[in-house]
């Protein structure tokens, strides 16, 4: 069942709605029209106790004043583009980058927009938003749609986008997960089917080809606590203050995270080539749900996407979409009381 109600009102008077997708087992997911945001996912632990495993804010004001992209849909291009822009079909497109020429999350355009919504059946809600040609320097008018489907265990996020001119696209979801419902995520056990990760410079941009995870703190091929090696004396970790790196998933690979005390397990699968593992290194203690501070390492992100700065790489064509090549992608987050599913 999908229920809809008003969540809050934007400063310009527009209403923000929340959609609650309920399952028969008592679990549910909630989605906001502001930022096409995953507001909550309430799931049982090994004893059947329900808890919200999504970090964020109780009110719209929290999202407006304190957000670090909690739960939001990110586009047009998630993650970082360097060099002040990118070249497409021989033309350079300048972006409103920072002083170092880095443009993050496309300025939050889609993340901070009000999306239109509709209910699709008993388990899905669809949200749509349009970005005009030239917005933030990007070519092409982009019409995006995100469909959230929740069946009581699996949260499926389907991304669709059409453009009237060639452009770069890379949509993702920026949820901060905490399978205990609060506290530090450093004791969560993570396993990733990834043999390679992407080293980055001090600007958090790729500065060399992908590297093997073997014999590095970045190796999660065998399950280990997120915090086990996060403080290792490794330059690539110190640069980001922890994990904030892209991993290249093996074909058909998955990421599984388990919180030992509750027994909750989150398994992520995607058709994207990889994901950004971010461990909330820059969270500064802003007030979150229930007034609890969103502190450093209070949530982890699994942002499925193309690698950062792909538009300026030899693989640029991977993220170029056109009227003849619409954007399609699917990511599934499966929550269970224990064990890999």
Buried (B, 14 or more C-beta within 10 A) or exposed (E): EBEBEEBBEEEEEEEBBBBBBBBEEEBBBBBBBBBBBBBBBBBBBBEEEBBBBBBBBBEBEBBBEBBBBBBBBBBBBBBBBBBBBBEBEEEEBEBEBEEBBBBBBBBBBBBBBBBEBBBEEEBBBBBBBBBEEEBBBBBBBBBBBBBBBBBBBBBBBBBBBBBEBBBBBBBBBBBBBBBBBBBBBBBBBBBBBBBBBBBBEEBBBBBEEBBEBEEBBBBBBEEBBBBBBBEEEEEBBEBBBBBBBBBBBBEEBBBBBBBEEBBBBBBBBBEBBBBBBBBBBEBEEBBBBEEBEBBBBBBBBBBBBBBBBBBBBEEBEBBBBBEEEEBEBBBBBBBBBBEEB
